Amino acid sequence: MTDPARLAEIIADHAHREGPLLPILHACQRAFGCVDAAAEAQIAKALNLSRAEVHGVVSFYHDFTPAPDPRPAVELCRAEACQARGVEALVAAAQGAAGGRVNLKTVYCLGLCSVGPAARVGDALHARLDEAALVALVNAQ
């Protein structure tokens, strides 16, 4: 659930920027674990945008969720470079290890194309993953 006062602070922190919508949405997602309908409305009003414009951006990007997910997340790159380096062969084992306990999210490019398959947990990047390393990473969450 979004705290309107805290969201107002986030908006004020980014309002001076050119194109503040995405930085505000990312900060909202980090602070509250989601960008819910109330946040969309408050952001739209503050930036003089329609709610539909804000919702269009929120629903377009997979980084933003309408409700918080309490599970830890492992983001697994499945872009072309990681596919070429064998990530698809690791997915089933990672899904098995994650079960319903860990949110195994697909992302497209973590910028580690030459050292894939790659994954991210929080701000930590993990490269050159094989099945055992990826399963261990998921199990550690």
C-alpha positions in Angstrom: 0.0 0.0 0.0 1.4 3.4 -1.0 1.9 6.1 1.6 0.8 9.3 0.0 3.1 11.5 2.0 6.2 9.4 1.2 5.1 9.3 -2.5 4.8 13.1 -2.5 8.4 13.2 -1.2 9.5 10.9 -4.0 7.7 13.0 -6.6 9.3 16.2 -5.2 12.8 14.6 -5.4 12.4 14.0 -9.1 10.1 16.8 -10.3 13.0 19.0 -11.3 14.2 16.4 -13.8 13.4 16.4 -17.5 11.1 13.4 -18.0 10.6 12.6 -14.3 7.9 9.9 -14.8 10.2 6.8 -15.1 12.5 7.8 -12.2 9.4 8.4 -10.0 7.9 5.1 -11.0 11.2 3.3 -10.2 11.5 5.0 -6.9 7.9 4.2 -6.0 8.4 0.5 -6.9 11.5 0.4 -4.7 9.9 2.2 -1.8 6.5 0.4 -1.8 7.2 -2.8 -3.7 4.6 -1.8 -6.3 3.0 1.0 -8.2 -0.7 0.7 -7.3 -3.7 2.5 -8.7 -3.5 5.2 -5.9 0.1 5.9 -6.8 -0.7 6.1 -10.5 -3.4 8.7 -9.7 -1.2 10.8 -7.4 1.7 10.7 -9.9 -0.6 11.7 -12.8 -2.0 14.6 -10.9 1.5 15.8 -9.8 2.9 15.6 -13.3 -0.2 17.0 -15.0 -0.7 13.8 -16.9 -3.8 11.7 -17.4 -4.1 8.6 -15.3 -4.2 6.6 -18.6 -0.8 8.0 -19.6 0.8 6.9 -16.3 -1.0 3.5 -16.4 0.2 3.0 -20.0 3.8 3.3 -18.9 3.3 1.2 -15.7 1.6 -1.6 -17.7 4.2 -1.5 -20.5 7.3 -2.1 -18.3 7.6 -5.4 -16.5 9.6 -3.6 -13.7 6.4 -2.2 -12.2 3.8 -4.3 -10.4 0.4 -3.4 -9.2 0.8 -5.2 -5.9 3.8 -6.0 -3.8 5.3 -9.6 -4.0 6.7 -10.6 -0.7 8.9 -13.4 -2.3 12.5 -12.8 -3.0 13.2 -12.3 -6.7 15.8 -13.7 -9.0 15.9 -12.0 -12.4 17.2 -14.3 -15.1 18.3 -12.8 -18.4 16.7 -14.5 -21.4 17.8 -12.1 -24.1 19.4 -13.3 -27.3 23.0 -13.3 -26.0 22.2 -15.3 -22.9 20.1 -17.6 -25.1 23.1 -18.2 -27.3 25.1 -19.0 -24.2 22.6 -21.7 -23.1 20.2 -20.0 -20.6 17.2 -21.9 -21.9 18.7 -25.2 -20.8 18.8 -23.8 -17.2 15.3 -22.5 -16.9 13.5 -25.8 -15.9 16.0 -26.4 -13.1 15.7 -22.8 -11.9 11.9 -23.0 -11.9 12.0 -26.3 -10.0 14.3 -24.7 -7.3 12.2 -21.6 -7.1 8.8 -23.4 -6.7 6.4 -20.9 -5.3 9.0 -19.6 -2.8 11.1 -17.4 -5.1 9.9 -15.1 -7.8 11.9 -16.2 -10.9 11.5 -13.3 -13.2 12.5 -13.1 -16.9 14.4 -10.0 -17.9 15.8 -9.0 -21.2 19.4 -7.9 -21.0 21.4 -7.2 -17.8 24.3 -5.9 -19.9 26.5 -9.0 -19.3 26.1 -10.3 -22.8 29.7 -11.6 -23.1 29.6 -13.5 -19.8 26.1 -14.9 -19.8 24.0 -16.7 -18.8 23.4 -13.9 -16.2 21.0 -13.2 -13.3 20.5 -10.4 -10.8 19.4 -10.6 -7.2 18.8 -7.1 -5.9 21.8 -5.1 -7.0 24.1 -8.1 -7.3 24.9 -9.4 -10.7 25.8 -13.1 -11.4 27.5 -14.2 -14.6 28.7 -17.4 -16.3 25.9 -19.3 -14.6 25.6 -23.1 -15.2 22.7 -25.2 -13.8 24.3 -25.8 -10.4 25.3 -22.2 -9.9 21.8 -20.9 -10.8 20.0 -23.5 -8.6 22.4 -22.5 -5.7 21.6 -18.9 -6.3 17.8 -19.5 -6.3 18.1 -21.7 -3.2 20.1 -19.0 -1.4 17.1 -16.7 -1.5 
